[in-house]
Amino acid sequence: MLYHDKDIKIFRTRRRVLSVFFALFFILAALATLRLTYVRKRDIPVVQSINDIRNSLRPVTVVTNREEIPLLLEAADTEEKRSQGLMFRRNLAKNSGMLFVFPGDTHAPFWMKNTLLPLDILFIDAAGRIVDFASMEPCSLDPCPLYASSHPYRYALETSQGFIQTHQIRRGDRVLL
């Protein structure tokens, strides 16, 4: 069977289209694999379900000699949740944040690696007294600065930066957990 020039051009065109299609398919498959590998290496949940967040919310009140400030905080009461913290969050509602709950008193420092929002942190002892606090800046490159309490603490409360200054938080103020 003889092919005409027109038939050969059609065959070549189809072969090129199929080659481009398969090349794009393999590139997209490779990119998807890389993305999944990156997520697995971080070993953190990429998307936390709304129900998980709702179930972990705790009402907390910060009490100063000037006012009482009600907050609704996510509880980070497991090692996994404490490690994840507020990383990769793009926004934080007013009067919200995260309460880190430790099994005992600690001096463990905090860092802001992969945290996109500037935050304030309150270090709270087992009796609910604020023993130290700091304002923390986002950090994406190593080494990130460490934020440590000068006293042992049992809880740490992270909320939007400006909270300490706005509410004139002082050492010795109380947090009702």
WOVENTA-V358275 format. One record per backbone hydrogen bond with DSSP energy under -1.0 kcal/mol. CO is the residue of the C=O (numbers start at 1). NH is the residue of the N-H. Records with the same first field share a line. If there is no record, write none. Layout:
BEGIN
CO->NH + NH
END
This chain:
BEGIN
4->8
5->9
6->10
7->11
8->12
9->13
10->14
11->15
12->16
13->17
14->18
15->19
16->20
17->21
18->22
19->23
20->24
21->25
22->26
23->27
24->28
25->29
26->30
27->31
28->32
29->33
30->34
31->35
32->36
33->37
34->38
35->39
36->40
37->41
38->42
39->43
49->53
50->54
51->55
54->57
56->75
58->73
60->71
61->176
62->69
63->174
67->64
69->62
71->60
73->58
74->99
76->101
78->82
79->83
80->84
81->85
84->87
86->89
93->96
95->72
97->74
98->158
99->76
100->156
106->153
110->147
112->115 + 139
114->88
118->161
119->136
120->159
121->134
122->157
123->131 + 132
124->154 + 155
125->128
128->175
129->125
130->172
132->123
134->121
136->119
139->114
147->110
153->106
154->102
155->124
156->100
157->122
158->98
159->120
160->163
162->166
163->167
164->169
170->173
173->130
174->63
176->61
END
